[in-house]
Amino acid sequence: MDAGHRVLLRGLLSHGGMDDATMDVWDGWAPVLSALLSEGAVAPGELLTLTAAPAGSGRVALAEAAAGRLRLLRGTGAGALLTGADDAAKSGSPGGDAGAVVAVEDVISWLDRFARRYRGMRQPVEGLPGLLAGIGARLRAEGVPYRALPALRMPDAQASSRDRCLGSAPSSRPGRSPATVCSASAGDGGRRLPRSPSPRTGGT
């Protein structure tokens, strides 16, 4: 690995060349990415705007791509920017000092983007329950109103009851019930994630 590889990957990340690359490609660039993160040439937060394409078709391929992407976020400290947890500097993470957490609006945008990219993936996905729990706790603590997004679902086996939610936030409209991170309905298989509120509904 030389300076040329660093310059090349930095350029790919800056200009969309790694956007939606498969995890095989990301894994191949892992040593270079780790060096860039350690040098501060790449910030962990930059990785939140990118996704990993599945290596094949079908629900299993989607789940494998999603799990690989979550593994990368954990390893670089980028996942902690979503939850607000102080995990970025643990276990020799190449992300080191990951910096300040991202804004709540960016967290919801990430959830929406991740959910749509891996819609239909086979559950459970390694690393996803813990990340969702952390994000849900942060949104609850900050009192952020949000709406359920059906693209991501957790099977009943991962919840204590069919309608158990990761969290809820107060509604922005008087007299309305709280918006929730999940809303089970007959036959939908489990829990749902939030999406950003629309101006028309006011986030309820």
C-alpha angles and dihedrals in degrees: 000000000000139000090275092063090050092051091047096051092043088054093047091051093047097048103038098262092131096041108127095354115157120259090251087064093045091049090051090055094043097106091050092046091050090053092049091049092049091050092048092240089122124036118216090233090066089068092061092073093058133074135196121242119228115256091225142003131284139046096296092054090050091050093049091051092048092048091049091050092050090048089055092050091051093047095050097042092246092119091061089059088065097048099034089234119147094237104114097093097043127110094010093296110191086224089069107173100017092186130220121349117260121258118273090245089058091049091055090046089052092050091050093048094046093047094051095044094053100032110152096023117153114259140259100050117191112250096008101101093053094047092049091049091052094047092046091052091051094049091048092049092051093045094234117171114224141160131236117263113203097203094090119049133177117214119242091251088071095052132063090229137009095255099037109133131210087227147313137232131206117268117247091221121074116246095019125117119250119278112244140211089229139023118186118208132182111293098358095112103232150307130014135209130232130263129195115276119258119231091238097056098034091227098299 
